[in-house]
Amino acid sequence: MKQFDDLAKLLINPKGSTPIHICLLYLNDKINNINYSKAFGNIEASDKAVDINSSFRTGSITKTFTATLVLQLMEEGSLDLNDTFLSCLLNPKTKTYFTELLFFNGINYSNQITVKSLLQHKSGLRDYYADNERFVDDIRNIPNHQWDWKKVMNTYFIYNLNEKGVFKPNEGFYYSDTNYLLLAVLIEEITSLSYHTVLENRLLNRLSLNDTYLEFYHDKKGLAPIVYPYHGTHSLKDFNTSFDWGGGGLLSTAKDLDVFLRSLLEGKLFSDKNTLQLMIDFTTDTLKNNISYGMGLQQKEIGGLKFLGHNSAYGGMMFYNIDTNLSIILTINQVLAPHKAEWLMKKVVEDYTFQ
């Protein structure tokens, strides 16, 4: 498919303020038995060509995995989506720690944050990373620091983000990594296991995702080489991104992500078909930048088709169209060029579906 090769090659540019060194592009059309997968560019700005089987940081694509785990626990009766986050916490010390999680106009609304509002980004919580320049400075100053959820949330409270709620719970939509950090905390509380162990037991092993793991928590898996993202001209290879955790900490391959997304949207990961319907209940009040948000999944129109999946800040895309059984996974590994990933996704869909 020369047209895809040409499109991807257009993006490769190792120069300038936002260089793009690599592009991984994977297209799977099960109906027509067409599978295209190809890698472009060189690893770490070297002369070593990138491999399509390379692993990469998935960023917020991780949220879809976390939401799936929460909904599995719901099916098993371990929680209700309308339960409050605080009521689901079993450890009294953890519950006390979070009792002043959200203030809006000086009033404490922490006990009104539900599991559902976290899944849908309707909690009103600030983003511990995007809304906190001092936290970003902390990461730059100590790039090799190993984070855990409490260290992250300590900065949230120290820098008073809890006092700057965006709105009361369920009175708006505000995309925040804090929501999915708290959902990962909830998973640990309910299962009495680490988040990465639950991921391994319930999803990674079940689907034989042998090149997917929670970076900085799991040991490295598989033999796939890793291609690290860039923030402008700076490689993030030596940055410990353990703070991303349940909202963005997975490392995976295009093939593994395709297996996961197809299994999810074909209903194979839930025992009740209605659970998937809850996940893909997209409402107009979550519409932002032409993307509607459900529970760990986005819906967006691309090239005239409605796709379900998730994108990432690293220029990654994981999307699937149920009607045509077409999936597309890609990454350009550049934080400062998400519009270029969007452009490539749109052009690939248009060139493929209207050829």
C-alpha positions as CSV (number, residue, x, y, z in Angstrom):
1,M,0.0,0.0,0.0
2,K,2.3,2.6,-1.3
3,Q,-0.1,5.5,-0.5
4,F,0.3,4.7,3.3
5,D,4.1,4.6,2.9
6,D,4.1,8.0,1.3
7,L,1.9,9.5,3.9
8,A,4.0,8.2,6.8
9,K,7.2,9.3,5.1
10,L,5.9,12.8,4.9
11,L,5.9,13.1,8.7
12,I,9.5,11.8,9.2
13,N,11.7,14.9,9.8
14,P,14.5,14.6,12.4
15,K,15.1,18.4,12.2
16,G,13.4,21.4,13.6
17,S,11.9,22.2,17.0
18,T,9.4,19.2,16.9
19,P,11.3,16.5,15.1
20,I,9.5,13.2,14.3
21,H,12.0,10.4,14.2
22,I,9.7,7.5,13.7
23,C,6.2,6.5,12.7
24,L,4.6,3.2,13.3
25,L,1.4,2.5,11.3
26,Y,-0.8,-0.6,11.7
27,L,-4.0,-1.3,9.8
28,N,-6.2,-4.4,10.2
29,D,-9.2,-5.0,8.0
30,K,-10.6,-8.4,9.1
31,I,-13.5,-8.4,6.6
32,N,-11.3,-8.1,3.6
33,N,-8.4,-10.0,5.1
34,I,-6.0,-7.0,4.7
35,N,-3.3,-6.4,7.2
36,Y,-0.8,-3.5,6.7
37,S,2.0,-2.8,9.2
38,K,5.1,-0.8,8.7
39,A,7.6,1.3,10.5
40,F,9.4,4.4,9.3
41,G,12.4,6.3,10.5
42,N,15.3,5.6,12.8
43,I,15.6,4.8,16.5
44,E,16.9,7.5,18.8
45,A,17.9,9.8,15.9
46,S,20.5,7.1,14.9
47,D,21.0,5.2,11.7
48,K,19.2,2.1,13.0
49,A,15.9,1.6,11.4
50,V,12.8,1.2,13.6
51,D,11.0,-2.1,13.6
52,I,7.2,-2.4,13.4
53,N,7.3,-4.7,16.4
54,S,8.9,-2.0,18.6
55,S,7.3,-1.2,21.9
56,F,6.3,2.4,22.7
57,R,4.7,4.3,25.6
58,T,1.0,4.2,25.1
59,G,0.2,7.3,27.3
60,S,-3.5,7.8,27.8
61,I,-4.4,4.7,25.8
62,T,-3.8,3.0,29.2
63,K,-7.0,4.5,30.4
64,T,-9.0,2.1,28.3
65,F,-7.3,-0.8,30.1
66,T,-8.0,0.7,33.5
67,A,-11.7,1.4,32.7
68,T,-12.1,-2.2,31.6
69,L,-10.8,-3.5,34.9
70,V,-13.2,-1.3,36.8
71,L,-16.1,-2.5,34.8
72,Q,-15.1,-6.1,35.3
73,L,-15.1,-5.5,39.1
74,M,-18.5,-3.9,38.7
75,E,-19.8,-7.0,36.9
76,E,-18.6,-9.1,39.8
77,G,-20.4,-7.0,42.4
78,S,-17.3,-5.5,43.9
79,L,-18.6,-2.0,43.3
80,D,-21.5,0.0,41.8
81,L,-20.8,2.8,39.3
82,N,-23.0,5.1,41.5
83,D,-20.9,4.3,44.6
84,T,-18.8,7.2,45.8
85,F,-15.1,6.9,45.5
86,L,-14.7,7.3,49.3
87,S,-17.3,4.7,50.1
88,C,-15.3,2.1,48.0
89,L,-12.1,2.6,49.9
90,L,-11.6,-0.2,52.4
91,N,-8.5,1.0,54.2
92,P,-9.5,3.7,56.8
93,K,-6.2,5.5,56.4
94,T,-6.7,5.7,52.6
95,K,-10.2,7.0,53.1
96,T,-9.1,9.7,55.5
97,Y,-6.3,10.7,53.2
98,F,-8.8,11.5,50.4
99,T,-11.5,13.3,52.5
100,E,-10.4,16.7,51.2
101,L,-10.0,15.7,47.6
102,L,-12.2,18.3,45.9
103,F,-13.3,21.8,46.9
104,F,-15.3,24.0,44.6
105,N,-16.0,27.6,45.7
106,G,-14.7,26.7,49.1
107,I,-17.2,23.8,49.6
108,N,-15.9,20.2,50.0
109,Y,-17.5,17.9,47.4
110,S,-15.2,15.0,47.9
111,N,-18.0,12.7,49.1
112,Q,-20.0,13.3,45.9
113,I,-17.4,11.9,43.5
114,T,-18.7,8.7,42.1
115,V,-16.9,5.8,40.3
116,K,-18.9,6.8,37.2
117,S,-17.8,10.4,37.4
118,L,-14.2,9.3,37.5
119,L,-14.6,7.1,34.5
120,Q,-16.3,9.8,32.5
121,H,-14.0,12.7,33.6
122,K,-17.0,14.4,35.3
123,S,-15.5,14.6,38.8
124,G,-14.4,18.2,38.6
125,L,-10.8,17.2,39.7
126,R,-7.8,19.1,38.4
127,D,-5.1,17.2,36.5
128,Y,-2.2,16.5,38.8
129,Y,0.2,16.9,35.8
130,A,-1.3,19.3,33.2
131,D,-2.6,21.8,35.8
132,N,0.5,21.8,37.9
133,E,3.6,23.4,36.5
134,R,5.5,22.9,39.8
135,F,4.9,19.1,39.4
136,V,6.3,19.3,35.9
137,D,9.4,21.1,37.3
138,D,9.7,18.4,39.9
139,I,9.9,15.7,37.2
140,R,12.4,17.7,35.2
141,N,14.6,18.2,38.3
142,I,14.5,14.5,39.3
143,P,13.9,12.7,36.0
144,N,14.8,9.2,37.5
145,H,12.5,9.5,40.5
146,Q,10.3,6.5,41.0
147,W,6.7,7.7,41.8
148,D,3.8,5.9,43.4
149,W,0.2,7.2,43.7
150,K,0.7,8.7,47.1
151,K,3.8,10.7,46.1
152,V,1.8,12.0,43.2
153,M,-1.2,12.9,45.3
154,N,1.0,14.5,47.9
155,T,2.0,17.1,45.3
156,Y,-1.7,17.5,44.5
157,F,-2.4,18.5,48.1
158,I,0.8,20.4,48.7
159,Y,0.2,22.6,45.6
160,N,-3.5,23.0,46.6
161,L,-5.0,21.6,43.5
162,N,-7.7,20.0,45.7
163,E,-8.9,23.6,46.5
164,K,-9.3,24.5,42.8
165,G,-12.0,22.2,41.6
166,V,-13.3,22.9,38.1
167,F,-16.9,22.3,39.0
168,K,-19.1,20.2,41.3
169,P,-19.1,16.5,40.5
170,N,-21.3,15.6,37.4
171,E,-21.8,19.3,36.5
172,G,-19.3,19.3,33.6
173,F,-16.6,17.5,31.7
174,Y,-12.9,18.0,32.3
175,Y,-10.3,15.6,31.1
176,S,-8.0,14.8,34.1
177,D,-5.4,12.1,34.6
178,T,-6.2,12.4,38.3
179,N,-9.5,10.5,37.7
180,Y,-7.6,7.4,36.4
181,L,-5.0,7.5,39.1
182,L,-7.8,7.3,41.6
183,L,-9.5,4.4,39.7
184,A,-6.2,2.5,39.9
185,V,-6.1,3.2,43.6
186,L,-9.7,1.8,43.8
187,I,-8.7,-1.3,41.9
188,E,-5.9,-2.0,44.4
189,E,-8.2,-1.4,47.4
190,I,-10.9,-3.7,46.1
191,T,-8.6,-6.6,45.0
192,S,-5.9,-6.2,47.6
193,L,-3.4,-6.6,44.8
194,S,-1.2,-4.1,43.0
195,Y,-2.6,-2.4,40.0
196,H,0.0,-3.9,37.7
197,T,-0.7,-7.4,39.0
198,V,-4.4,-7.0,38.3
199,L,-3.6,-5.8,34.8
200,E,-1.4,-8.9,34.3
201,N,-4.0,-11.4,35.7
202,R,-7.1,-10.0,34.1
203,L,-6.0,-8.6,30.7
204,L,-2.4,-9.1,29.7
205,N,-2.1,-12.9,30.4
206,R,-5.7,-13.5,29.3
207,L,-5.1,-12.0,25.9
208,S,-1.4,-13.1,25.6
209,L,-0.3,-9.5,25.3
210,N,3.3,-10.6,25.6
211,D,4.9,-7.2,24.8
212,T,2.6,-5.1,27.0
213,Y,3.5,-4.2,30.6
214,L,3.3,-1.3,33.1
215,E,6.6,0.4,32.7
216,F,8.6,1.0,35.9
217,Y,6.3,-1.5,37.8
218,H,6.5,-4.7,35.7
219,D,9.8,-6.2,34.6
220,K,10.4,-5.7,30.9
221,K,8.6,-8.2,28.8
222,G,9.4,-9.7,25.4
223,L,12.2,-9.0,23.0
224,A,10.7,-6.0,21.2
225,P,13.0,-3.0,21.1
226,I,11.6,0.2,22.7
227,V,11.3,3.5,20.9
228,Y,11.0,6.4,23.3
229,P,8.9,9.6,22.7
230,Y,10.2,13.1,22.3
231,H,9.1,16.3,23.8
232,G,10.2,18.8,21.2
233,T,14.0,18.1,20.7
234,H,14.3,16.3,24.0
235,S,14.1,12.5,24.2
236,L,12.1,11.2,27.2
237,K,14.1,7.9,27.3
238,D,15.7,8.8,30.6
239,F,12.6,10.2,32.2
240,N,10.9,7.9,34.7
241,T,7.2,8.3,33.9
242,S,5.9,6.1,36.7
243,F,3.6,9.0,37.7
244,D,1.5,8.2,34.7
245,W,0.5,4.8,36.2
246,G,-3.2,4.0,35.8
247,G,-3.8,6.9,33.4
248,G,-0.9,6.4,31.0
249,G,1.9,4.1,32.2
250,L,1.6,1.1,29.8
251,L,4.2,0.2,27.2
252,S,2.9,-1.9,24.3
253,T,3.1,-2.7,20.6
254,A,0.7,-1.9,17.8
255,K,-0.2,-5.6,17.4
256,D,-0.9,-6.0,21.1
257,L,-3.1,-2.9,21.2
258,D,-5.1,-4.2,18.2
259,V,-5.7,-7.5,20.0
260,F,-6.9,-5.7,23.2
261,L,-9.2,-3.2,21.5
262,R,-10.8,-5.8,19.2
263,S,-11.3,-8.1,22.2
264,L,-12.9,-5.3,24.2
265,L,-15.2,-4.0,21.5
266,E,-16.3,-7.5,20.4
267,G,-17.5,-8.0,23.9
268,K,-15.0,-10.7,24.9
269,L,-13.8,-9.0,28.1
270,F,-17.1,-8.8,29.9
271,S,-19.6,-11.4,30.9
272,D,-22.6,-9.1,30.2
273,K,-23.1,-7.4,26.8
274,N,-24.7,-4.5,28.6
275,T,-21.4,-3.6,30.3
276,L,-19.8,-2.7,27.0
277,Q,-22.9,-0.6,26.2
278,L,-22.2,1.4,29.4
279,M,-18.7,1.9,28.3
280,I,-19.7,3.3,24.9
281,D,-22.5,5.5,26.2
282,F,-21.3,8.8,24.6
283,T,-23.3,11.9,25.6
284,T,-23.2,15.4,24.1
285,D,-22.0,16.9,27.4
286,T,-18.6,15.1,27.1
287,L,-18.0,16.4,23.5
288,K,-14.7,18.3,23.2
289,N,-12.6,18.9,20.2
290,N,-15.0,16.7,18.2
291,I,-14.3,13.8,20.6
292,S,-17.0,12.3,22.8
293,Y,-16.0,10.5,26.0
294,G,-17.6,7.4,27.4
295,M,-15.9,5.3,30.1
296,G,-12.2,5.0,29.1
297,L,-13.2,5.2,25.4
298,Q,-13.4,8.1,23.0
299,Q,-15.7,8.3,19.9
300,K,-14.7,10.5,17.0
301,E,-15.6,10.8,13.4
302,I,-12.6,10.2,11.1
303,G,-12.9,10.3,7.4
304,G,-16.6,9.9,7.5
305,L,-16.6,6.9,9.8
306,K,-17.2,6.7,13.6
307,F,-14.3,5.2,15.4
308,L,-14.0,4.1,19.0
309,G,-10.7,4.0,21.0
310,H,-8.3,6.4,22.6
311,N,-5.4,8.7,21.7
312,S,-2.4,9.7,23.7
313,A,-0.2,12.8,24.3
314,Y,2.7,11.0,22.6
315,G,1.0,11.2,19.2
316,G,-0.5,7.8,19.6
317,M,-3.9,6.6,18.2
318,M,-5.8,3.3,18.9
319,F,-9.1,3.3,17.0
320,Y,-11.6,0.7,15.7
321,N,-14.7,1.0,13.5
322,I,-17.3,-1.6,14.5
323,D,-19.3,-1.5,11.2
324,T,-16.3,-2.1,8.9
325,N,-14.2,-4.2,11.4
326,L,-11.3,-1.8,10.6
327,S,-8.7,-0.9,13.2
328,I,-5.8,1.5,13.0
329,I,-3.0,1.9,15.5
330,L,-0.3,4.4,15.1
331,T,2.3,6.5,16.9
332,I,4.6,9.3,15.9
333,N,6.3,9.6,19.3
334,Q,6.2,13.4,19.5
335,V,4.4,15.1,22.3
336,L,4.3,18.5,20.6
337,A,2.8,17.3,17.3
338,P,-0.6,15.6,18.1
339,H,-2.1,17.4,15.1
340,K,0.2,15.5,12.8
341,A,-1.0,12.2,14.3
342,E,-4.5,13.3,13.7
343,W,-3.7,14.3,10.1
344,L,-2.1,10.9,9.4
345,M,-5.1,9.0,10.9
346,K,-7.6,11.0,8.8
347,K,-5.6,10.6,5.6
348,V,-5.2,6.8,6.1
349,V,-8.9,6.4,6.7
350,E,-9.9,8.5,3.7
351,D,-7.4,6.8,1.4
352,Y,-8.4,3.4,2.5
353,T,-12.2,3.6,2.7
354,F,-12.6,5.6,-0.5
355,Q,-10.1,4.0,-2.7
